[in-house]
Amino acid sequence: MIRKETDETMSSPSSSSTSFRYHAERVFSWLEENGLTNTANALTDELMAEKQIHQTVLIPDNNTSLQKFTTNSTKSLHQRSTTRDNTDAFLTMYGAHRVQPSLEKLPSWLQDYVSKHRLDKMYKNSEKYIVLTCLQRDRCGGFSDRLRSLPFYLLFGSLSQRSICIYWDKPFGLEKFLEPPPGGLDWRCPSNFRELVNPKISSRQQRNVRNIIVGNCDKAKYKKCTEDGLKKLREIDDQFIIVHTKDQAFDKINLLNTFFLGHSYKKNFPDSGGWTHVNLIGDIFRVMFQPVESLSRRVNTTMKILGLKEKEYTSVHVRARYPTTIIGNIAARQLNISFRELDIEKSIRFEGRMKDHLIAVTNNAFYCDSILNPLPANTTPTIYICSDDNELVNHFVTHGVHISGRQTPIIPVAHQNKTGKLLHLEKDADDHAHLHFFPLVEDLLIMGGGKCVTHGVGSFGAFGAGLIGNECRALHRPFNGRPEKCPNDRVDRWAVNITVNHLLVDEKIGGEGKLNFEGIPSPWQR
């Protein structure tokens, strides 16, 4: 074995993490080049999360027995996985201890659905499933887009008396990042589904599993076409039925989620326009998901290093690479090409006019945060900043931000020594290991542990706000891409009156077991 010494010491978390990441990725690359991708995934995942390799990293040379190296590595992994350190992996925000408190906040029909699902799993009853898929040729969207319609699918599963399971293959299974918490709803698909599905073709083209498309109709016909899909689903006796939307258009998902809201509240439900996740998504999430152990350790380590404690910090999210017209025009001018030739995700550079624009957007986001969480001038706030552009994050961690009324700049906290962009599940699906997407999910989980979230365009920041029940959030940049001054009314507690158009089949307005919501009468009644 070749002993490779690191250049940094362990005295600085930020400097050691750079060296650690470098050597861990060398181990991964070596294993992958020798046809051991599965071992690479497991080994690198553990090393990145637990930081077992500190000042030295062992890398096999050409004279090392490949079989001996992989056998010892796998054995070591097995020993660590069977002796879980609950202190290192425990998170206050997610886990088995959060299942029951979250379940009790959900409407009774959803509580009953979760209970039946658990009993069926426990006694291995013959179950029928609606399957939420993301296959190689599907247009699935990013991490948040894929889960934003989850409330509707839970309702669809309840009304069709089918359990729900989630099967992603693009680029990885969801179970690489999240798992069901003990006592929660187990959303993993049975192994025999994997034998039926062909992940290389789209969900609509599957030959062994039938599929039903929902939400592919005009707004005026939304109720009827959704009920037609439900009727069709009830008539099919197959064990597995793939249910999906034609695309991830946010307005279609919003309309589907209004059925969930209509069935969950008594008279009024909270409006969820734009990219908003329903208010109950945080409790749904905690009933269904917890981070896998290696990711949980990583989140725990990050929060300890940054001094973050649940409900004692706020989060600011800036989606720098979202394709707004303003962003596109600036990028096109920088590259001297037309807007139509532009690939925005690959063309954003944190320099020149683009840098000036994104700094202005982010300054406004921090001002919105200060409105959400007003503190005395002599009190230093703890603000977690995250973005899909790491250069932007590094700029503000280095230089801070000046807020009116404060003599010194506020310095936010964040992952440091990251460069380039944060990976996107849809647009960066090729040529990356699943652990390279850990920072993405980590940002989401940390946002969901704070007390307030300030976010802009796109659904990812809105998902972070949803994980805290949308109780304390601000929108700093709407769809047009221009900074929105705070305070504004874009996230006010608008209440929508429930009508028969929000209810499927024979459901009635009101009734026992539904939730109350008091808000401002909505000016755009749906």
C-alpha positions in Angstrom: 0.0 0.0 0.0 1.1 3.6 -0.6 0.6 5.9 2.3 -0.5 9.3 1.0 0.1 12.1 3.5 -2.3 15.0 3.4 -1.0 18.6 3.1 -3.3 20.1 5.8 -3.6 19.5 9.5 -6.8 18.7 11.3 -6.8 22.0 13.1 -9.1 23.7 10.6 -12.3 21.9 9.5 -12.4 23.9 6.2 -8.8 23.0 5.2 -9.0 19.3 6.2 -12.3 18.8 4.3 -10.7 19.9 1.0 -7.8 17.4 1.4 -10.2 14.7 2.7 -12.5 15.1 -0.3 -9.5 15.0 -2.7 -8.2 11.7 -1.3 -11.6 10.1 -0.9 -12.3 10.8 -4.6 -9.0 9.2 -5.6 -10.0 6.0 -3.7 -13.4 6.1 -5.5 -11.8 6.6 -8.9 -9.4 3.7 -8.5 -12.1 1.3 -7.5 -14.3 2.4 -10.3 -11.5 2.0 -12.9 -11.1 -1.5 -11.7 -14.7 -2.5 -12.2 -15.7 -2.2 -8.5 -18.4 0.5 -8.6 -20.5 -1.0 -5.9 -17.6 -1.2 -3.5 -16.6 2.3 -4.5 -20.1 3.7 -3.7 -20.2 2.1 -0.3 -16.6 2.8 0.7 -16.5 6.4 -0.5 -19.9 7.1 1.0 -18.7 6.0 4.4 -15.4 7.9 4.2 -17.0 11.1 3.1 -19.7 10.9 5.8 -17.7 9.6 8.8 -14.3 11.1 7.9 -12.6 7.9 9.1 -9.5 8.8 7.2 -8.0 11.9 8.8 -4.3 12.7 8.3 -3.6 9.8 6.0 -5.3 8.0 3.2 -4.4 4.5 2.0 -4.4 4.1 -1.8 -3.5 0.7 -3.4 -0.6 0.6 -5.8 -0.1 -1.7 -8.7 1.5 -4.4 -6.6 -1.3 -4.6 -4.1 -3.6 -7.6 -4.3 -6.9 -6.3 -5.6 -8.8 -9.1 -3.9 -7.1 -8.5 -0.6 -7.8 -4.7 -0.7 -11.5 -5.0 -1.6 -12.1 -7.8 0.9 -10.6 -5.9 3.8 -12.4 -2.7 2.8 -15.8 -4.5 2.6 -15.2 -6.2 5.9 -14.4 -2.9 7.6 -17.5 -1.4 6.1 -19.6 -4.3 7.5 -18.1 -3.9 11.0 -18.9 -0.2 11.0 -22.4 -0.6 9.7 -23.4 -3.1 12.4 -22.1 -0.9 15.2 -23.9 2.3 14.5 -22.8 5.3 16.6 -26.2 6.8 17.5 -24.6 9.9 18.9 -22.9 10.8 15.6 -25.9 9.8 13.4 -28.7 11.3 15.6 -30.5 14.4 14.3 -33.1 16.2 16.3 -35.0 17.3 13.1 -35.6 13.9 11.6 -35.8 10.3 12.7 -38.0 7.8 14.6 -38.7 10.2 17.4 -40.3 12.6 15.0 -42.7 10.2 13.4 -45.6 10.1 15.9 -45.6 13.8 16.7 -45.8 14.6 12.9 -48.4 11.9 12.3 -50.7 13.4 14.9 -50.7 16.7 13.0 -52.0 15.1 9.8 -55.7 14.7 8.8 -57.3 11.5 10.1 -57.6 9.9 6.6 -53.9 10.2 6.1 -53.2 8.8 9.6 -55.4 5.8 8.8 -53.7 5.3 5.5 -50.3 5.2 7.2 -51.6 2.8 9.9 -53.0 0.4 7.3 -49.8 0.6 5.2 -47.7 -0.3 8.3 -50.0 -3.3 9.2 -49.9 -4.6 5.7 -46.1 -4.5 5.8 -46.0 -6.0 9.3 -48.2 -9.0 8.4 -47.0 -9.2 4.8 -50.5 -8.9 3.4 -50.9 -9.0 -0.3 -50.6 -5.3 -1.3 -51.4 -3.4 -4.4 -49.3 -0.3 -5.2 -49.3 2.9 -7.1 -45.7 3.5 -8.1 -44.0 6.9 -8.4 -41.2 6.4 -10.9 -38.3 8.3 -12.3 -36.7 6.3 -15.1 -33.8 7.1 -17.4 -36.0 8.6 -20.2 -38.5 10.4 -18.0 -38.4 14.1 -17.4 -38.5 14.1 -13.6 -37.2 17.5 -12.6 -34.9 18.1 -9.6 -35.1 16.7 -6.1 -37.8 19.0 -4.9 -39.9 18.8 -8.2 -40.1 15.0 -7.8 -41.6 15.2 -4.3 -43.8 18.2 -4.5 -46.8 16.2 -5.8 -46.4 13.6 -3.1 -49.4 14.8 -1.0 -51.7 14.3 -4.0 -50.3 10.8 -4.6 -50.9 9.9 -0.9 -54.6 10.9 -1.4 -54.7 9.0 -4.7 -53.4 5.9 -2.9 -55.9 6.2 -0.1 -58.9 6.6 -2.5 -57.8 3.7 -4.6 -56.9 1.5 -1.5 -53.4 1.0 -2.8 -50.1 1.5 -1.0 -47.5 3.9 -2.4 -44.0 3.1 -3.3 -41.2 5.2 -4.9 -38.8 3.9 -7.5 -36.2 6.2 -8.9 -33.4 5.1 -11.3 -32.4 8.5 -12.6 -29.7 9.0 -11.7 -30.0 6.9 -8.5 -32.6 5.4 -6.2 -34.1 7.7 -3.6 -32.9 5.2 -1.0 -29.3 6.4 -1.7 -30.3 9.5 0.2 -33.4 8.8 2.3 -34.9 5.8 4.1 -38.2 5.2 6.0 -37.9 6.0 9.7 -38.8 3.2 12.1 -42.5 3.4 12.7 -43.1 5.5 9.6 -44.5 4.8 6.2 -42.2 2.4 4.2 -42.3 3.8 0.7 -39.7 1.3 -0.8 -41.0 -0.9 -3.7 -41.0 -4.7 -3.3 -38.2 -6.5 -5.1 -40.5 -8.1 -7.6 -41.3 -4.6 -9.0 -37.7 -4.3 -10.0 -38.0 -7.5 -12.0 -40.9 -6.0 -14.0 -39.7 -2.6 -14.8 -37.2 -1.6 -17.5 -35.4 1.5 -16.2 -33.9 2.2 -19.6 -37.2 3.2 -21.2 -39.8 5.8 -20.0 -42.6 5.1 -17.5 -45.1 5.5 -20.3 -43.5 2.9 -22.5 -43.2 0.1 -19.9 -44.5 -3.2 -21.3 -44.8 -5.2 -18.0 -46.4 -2.4 -15.8 -49.4 -0.4 -16.8 -49.4 3.4 -16.2 -51.9 6.1 -15.7 -51.2 9.8 -16.4 -52.9 12.4 -14.1 -53.2 16.1 -14.5 -52.9 16.1 -18.3 -56.0 18.2 -18.9 -57.3 21.8 -18.9 -58.0 23.5 -15.6 -61.7 23.5 -16.2 -61.7 19.7 -16.6 -59.2 18.9 -13.9 -61.7 17.4 -11.4 -63.4 15.2 -14.0 -60.2 13.9 -15.6 -58.6 13.2 -12.2 -61.7 11.2 -11.2 -61.6 9.3 -14.5 -58.0 8.4 -13.7 -59.1 7.2 -10.2 -61.9 5.2 -11.7 -59.5 3.5 -14.1 -57.1 2.8 -11.3 -59.8 1.1 -9.2 -60.8 -1.2 -12.1 -57.2 -2.5 -12.7 -56.3 -5.6 -10.6 -52.5 -5.5 -11.3 -50.2 -5.4 -8.3 -48.3 -2.4 -9.6 -49.6 0.6 -11.5 -47.3 3.5 -12.4 -49.0 6.8 -11.8 -47.4 10.0 -13.0 -47.8 13.4 -14.6 -46.9 14.2 -18.1 -44.3 16.8 -16.9 -43.4 18.7 -13.7 -45.2 21.9 -14.6 -45.7 23.7 -11.3 -49.3 24.8 -12.0 -50.4 21.3 -12.8 -48.9 20.0 -9.6 -50.6 22.8 -7.7 -54.0 21.8 -9.0 -53.4 18.2 -8.0 -52.3 19.2 -4.6 -55.6 21.3 -4.1 -57.4 17.9 -4.0 -55.2 16.9 -1.1 -55.9 20.2 0.6 -59.6 20.0 0.0 -59.7 16.5 1.6 -57.5 17.5 4.5 -59.1 20.8 5.8 -62.6 21.6 7.0 -63.6 24.9 5.4 -60.5 26.7 4.1 -57.1 25.6 3.1 -53.8 27.5 2.8 -53.1 28.7 -0.7 -50.1 27.0 -2.3 -49.4 28.9 -5.5 -46.1 29.1 -7.4 -43.5 26.6 -6.3 -44.9 26.4 -2.8 -45.0 23.0 -1.0 -48.2 22.4 1.0 -47.9 23.4 4.7 -48.1 19.7 5.8 -45.1 18.5 3.7 -42.8 18.9 6.7 -44.9 16.4 8.8 -45.4 14.1 5.8 -41.7 14.1 5.2 -40.9 13.2 8.8 -43.4 10.3 8.7 -41.9 9.0 5.5 -38.2 9.9 5.4 -35.0 10.2 7.4 -31.5 10.7 5.9 -29.5 7.5 5.5 -27.0 7.0 8.2 -24.0 8.3 6.3 -25.8 11.4 5.2 -27.2 11.9 8.7 -23.7 11.8 10.1 -22.6 14.3 7.5 -25.4 16.7 8.4 -24.7 16.3 12.1 -21.0 17.1 11.5 -21.7 20.2 9.4 -24.1 21.6 11.9 -21.7 21.1 14.8 -18.9 22.8 12.9 -21.1 25.7 11.9 -22.7 26.0 15.3 -26.3 25.3 14.1 -29.0 24.1 16.4 -32.5 23.3 15.5 -34.8 26.4 15.4 -31.9 28.7 16.4 -30.8 29.8 12.9 -32.4 31.0 9.7 -31.6 30.0 6.1 -31.2 32.0 2.9 -31.4 30.2 -0.4 -30.5 31.7 -3.8 -31.2 29.8 -7.0 -28.5 31.5 -9.1 -28.8 29.2 -12.1 -32.6 29.3 -12.5 -33.3 30.3 -16.2 -35.0 33.7 -15.7 -35.0 36.2 -18.6 -32.6 38.5 -16.7 -30.1 35.8 -16.0 -30.3 34.5 -19.6 -29.7 37.9 -21.1 -26.7 38.7 -19.0 -25.2 35.2 -19.7 -25.8 35.6 -23.5 -24.1 39.0 -23.6 -21.1 37.6 -21.7 -20.7 34.8 -24.2 -21.6 36.9 -27.2 -24.3 34.5 -28.3 -28.1 34.7 -28.8 -30.5 33.9 -26.0 -31.7 30.9 -28.0 -28.2 29.4 -28.2 -27.8 29.6 -24.5 -27.6 26.7 -22.0 -28.1 28.7 -18.9 -27.2 25.9 -16.4 -23.8 25.6 -18.0 -23.2 29.3 -18.8 -23.5 31.0 -15.4 -20.2 32.6 -14.4 -19.9 34.5 -11.1 -18.1 37.4 -12.7 -18.8 40.8 -14.3 -22.4 41.8 -14.7 -23.6 38.4 -13.6 -21.7 38.7 -10.4 -23.1 42.2 -9.8 -26.7 41.0 -10.4 -26.4 37.9 -8.2 -24.9 40.0 -5.4 -27.8 42.4 -5.6 -30.3 39.5 -5.5 -28.5 38.0 -2.5 -28.2 41.3 -0.6 -32.0 41.6 -0.9 -32.4 38.1 0.3 -30.5 38.9 3.4 -32.5 42.0 4.0 -35.7 39.9 3.8 -34.2 37.5 6.3 -33.6 40.5 8.7 -37.3 41.4 8.4 -38.3 37.8 9.2 -35.9 37.6 12.1 -35.4 41.1 13.6 -32.7 41.2 16.2 -31.1 44.0 18.2 -28.2 45.7 16.4 -25.7 44.3 18.9 -26.9 40.7 18.4 -25.2 38.5 15.8 -27.7 36.4 13.8 -26.9 32.9 12.7 -27.7 32.6 9.0 -27.1 29.5 6.8 -26.6 30.4 3.2 -27.0 27.9 0.4 -27.2 28.2 -3.4 -26.7 26.2 -6.6 -23.6 28.4 -7.2 -20.9 27.8 -4.7 -18.8 30.8 -5.8 -21.7 33.0 -4.7 -21.8 31.3 -1.3 -18.0 31.6 -0.9 -18.3 35.4 -1.7 -20.7 36.1 1.1 -19.0 33.8 3.6 -15.8 35.7 2.9 -17.1 39.3 2.6 -20.4 39.2 4.6 -23.4 41.4 3.9 -24.1 44.9 5.1 -27.6 45.4 6.5 -29.1 48.8 7.3 -28.9 49.6 11.0 -25.8 47.5 11.6 -22.3 48.9 11.9 -20.5 45.6 10.9 -21.4 43.1 8.2 -23.2 39.9 8.9 -21.1 36.9 8.1 -23.3 33.9 7.2 -22.2 30.3 7.6 -22.1 27.6 4.9 -20.1 24.7 3.6 -16.7 26.1 2.6 -14.1 25.3 0.0 -16.7 24.2 -2.5 -16.3 25.5 -6.1 -18.5 25.5 -9.2 -22.1 24.6 -9.0 -24.2 22.4 -6.9 -25.3 19.3 -8.9 -28.9 19.0 -10.2 -30.5 15.5 -10.2 -32.1 16.0 -13.6 -29.4 18.1 -15.4 -26.3 16.4 -13.9 -27.5 12.8 -14.0 -24.5 11.5 -15.9 -21.0 10.8 -14.7 -21.5 11.4 -11.0 -21.5 9.1 -8.0 -24.5 9.4 -5.7 -22.4 10.9 -2.9 -21.6 13.9 -5.1 -25.3 14.8 -4.6 -25.1 14.7 -0.8 -24.4 18.5 -0.5 -27.7 19.1 -2.4 -29.8 17.0 0.0 -27.8 18.2 3.0 -28.7 21.8 2.2 -32.4 20.8 2.1 -32.2 19.0 5.4 -30.4 21.9 7.1 -32.9 24.4 5.8 -35.7 22.2 7.2 -34.2 22.4 10.7 -34.1 26.2 11.0 -36.8 28.6 12.2 -37.1 30.7 9.0 -36.3 30.3 5.3 -35.9 33.1 2.7 -36.0 31.8 -0.8 -36.6 32.9 -4.4 -37.5 31.2 -7.7 -37.7 27.5 -8.1 -39.1 24.8 -5.8 -35.9 23.8 -3.9 -35.8 26.7 -1.5 -39.6 26.5 -1.2 -39.1 22.8 -0.1 -36.8 23.9 2.7 -39.5 26.4 3.8 -42.1 23.6 3.5 -40.1 21.4 5.9 -40.7 24.0 8.6 -44.4 24.1 7.7 -44.1 27.4 5.8 -44.5 29.0 9.2 -41.7 31.6 8.7 -40.6 32.4 5.2 -40.1 35.2 2.7 -39.9 35.3 -1.1 -37.0 37.5 -2.1 -37.2 36.9 -5.9 -40.3 35.8 -7.9 -40.6 34.3 -11.4 -39.6 37.5 -13.2 -36.1 37.2 -11.7 -36.0 40.7 -10.2 -35.4 41.1 -6.5 -38.6 41.6 -4.5 -38.4 44.1 -1.7 -39.5 42.9 1.7 -41.9 42.9 3.4 -44.2 41.8 0.7 -47.5 39.8 0.5 -46.3 37.0 -1.7 -46.2 34.4 1.2 -49.1 35.8 3.3 -51.4 33.2 4.9 -54.1 33.3 2.1 -57.1 31.1 2.8 -59.0 29.4 0.0 -62.6 28.5 0.6 -63.2 24.8 -0.1 -65.7 24.0 -2.8 -66.9 20.8 -4.5 -64.3 21.5 -7.2 -61.6 20.7 -4.6 -63.1 17.3 -3.7 -62.9 14.0 -5.5 -65.7 11.4 -5.8 -68.2 11.6 -3.0 -66.2 13.6 -0.4 -68.1 16.2 1.5 -66.9 19.6 2.7 -66.0 19.5 6.4 -66.3 16.5 8.6 -64.5 14.9 11.5 -60.7 14.4 11.5 -60.0 17.3 9.2 -57.8 20.3 10.1 -58.7 24.0 10.7 -57.0 26.8 9.0 -57.6 30.5 9.5 -56.0 32.9 7.1 -56.6 36.0 4.9 -59.4 35.5 2.4 -57.6 34.8 -0.9 -58.1 37.4 -3.7 -57.6 34.7 -6.3 -60.1 32.0 -5.2 -59.3 28.8 -7.0 
